[in-house]
Amino acid sequence: MAKSFPHSFEVCKCKHVTLGEVIHSIKERNAKNIKEIGELTDAGTCCKCCQNPESDFGTEKMELYLDEIINKFVK
């Protein structure tokens, strides 16, 4: 996650979940994986393209994936 993203950046386009919501689910609600983030925010529960590059079947790849966020914030 070399690029800096604002908390308003939409990580999950299907469910309109922002980076700030995902970070909140990790830091304040103790989500530890994609499944728990999905349960708390709905991110990654529809088409799953935002989960990781392997799940991204779109012609235009996502700029940021949930697994990258987890790797940065979950210790």
Backbone as CSV, one residue per row, in Angstrom:
resi,resn,N_x,N_y,N_z,CA_x,CA_y,CA_z,C_x,C_y,C_z
1,MET,0.854,-1.160,0.000,0.000,0.000,0.000,0.907,1.232,0.000
2,ALA,1.609,1.420,-1.083,2.567,2.508,-1.186,1.879,3.865,-1.356
3,LYS,0.789,3.885,-2.075,0.065,5.130,-2.304,-0.759,5.488,-1.073
4,SER,-0.880,6.769,-0.811,-1.680,7.229,0.317,-3.123,7.462,-0.142
5,PHE,-4.070,6.886,0.554,-5.482,7.006,0.212,-6.217,7.753,1.326
6,PRO,-7.164,8.633,0.976,-7.965,9.294,2.006,-8.960,8.303,2.610
7,HIS,-9.409,8.570,3.812,-10.378,7.680,4.464,-11.690,7.618,3.684
8,SER,-11.952,8.607,2.841,-13.177,8.613,2.041,-13.058,7.773,0.771
9,PHE,-11.863,7.200,0.508,-11.658,6.378,-0.686,-12.565,5.153,-0.629
10,GLU,-13.301,4.903,-1.707,-14.233,3.772,-1.761,-13.474,2.498,-2.100
11,VAL,-13.345,1.619,-1.129,-12.633,0.356,-1.300,-13.537,-0.665,-1.997
12,CYS,-14.777,-0.758,-1.551,-15.750,-1.696,-2.130,-16.791,-0.898,-2.896
13,LYS,-16.730,-1.007,-4.220,-17.638,-0.225,-5.062,-19.067,-0.792,-5.056
14,CYS,-19.217,-2.089,-4.898,-20.555,-2.698,-4.888,-21.378,-2.215,-3.688
15,LYS,-20.738,-2.177,-2.530,-21.430,-1.835,-1.283,-21.111,-0.426,-0.796
16,HIS,-20.287,0.311,-1.561,-19.931,1.702,-1.241,-19.311,1.835,0.148
17,VAL,-18.336,0.960,0.433,-17.651,0.971,1.725,-16.326,1.708,1.570
18,THR,-16.067,2.641,2.481,-14.859,3.453,2.396,-13.701,2.831,3.178
19,LEU,-12.529,3.332,2.883,-11.330,2.915,3.606,-11.482,3.209,5.094
20,GLY,-12.039,4.354,5.421,-12.248,4.714,6.820,-13.120,3.705,7.554
21,GLU,-14.169,3.223,6.882,-15.051,2.220,7.497,-14.308,0.903,7.715
22,VAL,-13.474,0.527,6.753,-12.708,-0.716,6.880,-11.698,-0.586,8.021
23,ILE,-10.987,0.534,8.074,-10.016,0.741,9.149,-10.723,0.744,10.504
24,HIS,-11.876,1.376,10.593,-12.643,1.381,11.844,-13.019,-0.043,12.255
25,SER,-13.421,-0.861,11.285,-13.796,-2.242,11.615,-12.608,-3.031,12.149
26,ILE,-11.403,-2.682,11.701,-10.194,-3.365,12.178,-9.759,-2.821,13.536
27,LYS,-9.609,-1.510,13.614,-9.054,-0.899,14.833,-10.028,-0.854,16.004
28,GLU,-11.283,-0.544,15.740,-12.247,-0.348,16.820,-13.157,-1.557,17.068
29,ARG,-13.361,-2.366,16.030,-14.283,-3.498,16.181,-13.575,-4.843,16.066
30,ASN,-12.238,-4.791,15.977,-11.369,-5.975,16.044,-11.527,-6.987,14.909
31,ALA,-11.897,-6.530,13.709,-11.930,-7.436,12.559,-10.502,-7.870,12.240
32,LYS,-10.327,-9.149,11.974,-8.989,-9.681,11.740,-8.797,-10.271,10.348
33,ASN,-9.887,-10.392,9.579,-9.781,-10.978,8.248,-10.904,-10.439,7.351
34,ILE,-10.861,-10.836,6.093,-11.837,-10.341,5.111,-13.259,-10.728,5.507
35,LYS,-13.432,-11.915,6.023,-14.777,-12.368,6.420,-15.352,-11.472,7.519
36,GLU,-14.549,-11.166,8.524,-15.018,-10.318,9.623,-15.266,-8.885,9.160
37,ILE,-14.422,-8.370,8.273,-14.651,-7.033,7.713,-15.975,-7.025,6.959
38,GLY,-16.238,-8.076,6.193,-17.494,-8.191,5.457,-18.700,-8.240,6.375
39,GLU,-18.583,-8.952,7.478,-19.689,-9.039,8.436,-19.990,-7.684,9.070
40,LEU,-18.960,-6.877,9.283,-19.129,-5.583,9.937,-19.470,-4.441,8.975
41,THR,-18.989,-4.534,7.727,-19.150,-3.409,6.792,-19.861,-3.766,5.495
42,ASP,-19.993,-5.026,5.169,-20.492,-5.544,3.890,-19.447,-5.491,2.778
43,ALA,-18.266,-4.944,3.032,-17.215,-4.896,2.014,-16.802,-6.309,1.612
44,GLY,-16.649,-6.518,0.324,-16.184,-7.808,-0.178,-17.215,-8.912,-0.167
45,THR,-18.489,-8.583,0.024,-19.516,-9.621,0.121,-20.337,-9.787,-1.157
46,CYS,-20.120,-8.936,-2.127,-20.920,-9.019,-3.357,-20.097,-9.693,-4.466
47,CYS,-19.402,-8.929,-5.271,-18.645,-9.524,-6.388,-17.272,-10.033,-5.954
48,LYS,-16.786,-9.569,-4.809,-15.521,-9.984,-4.194,-14.271,-9.457,-4.902
49,CYS,-14.416,-8.578,-5.897,-13.257,-8.014,-6.598,-12.341,-7.229,-5.673
50,CYS,-12.882,-6.654,-4.617,-12.079,-5.817,-3.717,-11.294,-6.631,-2.698
51,GLN,-11.500,-7.938,-2.647,-10.818,-8.744,-1.635,-9.318,-8.844,-1.877
52,ASN,-8.917,-9.182,-3.104,-7.505,-9.318,-3.454,-7.363,-9.362,-4.970
53,PRO,-6.143,-9.195,-5.499,-5.971,-9.181,-6.957,-6.434,-10.465,-7.643
54,GLU,-6.317,-11.591,-6.958,-6.725,-12.870,-7.545,-8.239,-12.945,-7.751
55,SER,-9.000,-12.271,-6.921,-10.463,-12.271,-7.025,-10.985,-11.203,-7.979
56,ASP,-10.122,-10.293,-8.387,-10.521,-9.158,-9.221,-10.603,-9.586,-10.681
57,PHE,-11.821,-9.781,-11.159,-12.028,-10.216,-12.537,-12.322,-9.055,-13.488
58,GLY,-12.328,-7.843,-12.969,-12.640,-6.664,-13.777,-11.543,-6.342,-14.781
59,THR,-11.923,-5.627,-15.821,-10.940,-5.222,-16.827,-10.060,-4.101,-16.298
60,GLU,-10.600,-3.305,-15.391,-9.841,-2.245,-14.747,-9.620,-2.649,-13.291
61,LYS,-8.385,-2.945,-12.929,-8.084,-3.456,-11.589,-8.319,-2.397,-10.514
62,MET,-8.626,-2.871,-9.324,-8.834,-1.993,-8.166,-7.502,-1.351,-7.787
63,GLU,-7.563,-0.197,-7.149,-6.348,0.482,-6.697,-5.893,-0.018,-5.333
64,LEU,-6.829,-0.542,-4.547,-6.549,-0.973,-3.184,-7.444,-2.160,-2.850
65,TYR,-6.862,-3.188,-2.241,-7.602,-4.399,-1.901,-7.689,-4.582,-0.384
66,LEU,-8.736,-5.270,0.040,-8.929,-5.525,1.467,-7.743,-6.257,2.087
67,ASP,-7.171,-7.208,1.360,-6.036,-7.948,1.945,-4.836,-7.034,2.185
68,GLU,-4.653,-5.996,1.365,-3.573,-5.034,1.593,-3.817,-4.232,2.875
69,ILE,-5.077,-3.863,3.090,-5.440,-3.098,4.287,-5.222,-3.970,5.530
70,ILE,-5.650,-5.207,5.451,-5.476,-6.140,6.574,-3.985,-6.314,6.876
71,ASN,-3.184,-6.501,5.845,-1.739,-6.687,6.055,-1.094,-5.475,6.725
72,LYS,-1.627,-4.294,6.482,-1.060,-3.085,7.096,-1.517,-2.898,8.545
73,PHE,-2.765,-3.224,8.849,-3.321,-2.878,10.154,-3.483,-4.037,11.135
74,VAL,-3.561,-5.270,10.665,-3.735,-6.414,11.584,-2.352,-6.968,11.913
75,LYS,-2.056,-6.955,13.183,-0.740,-7.437,13.638,-0.865,-8.807,14.260
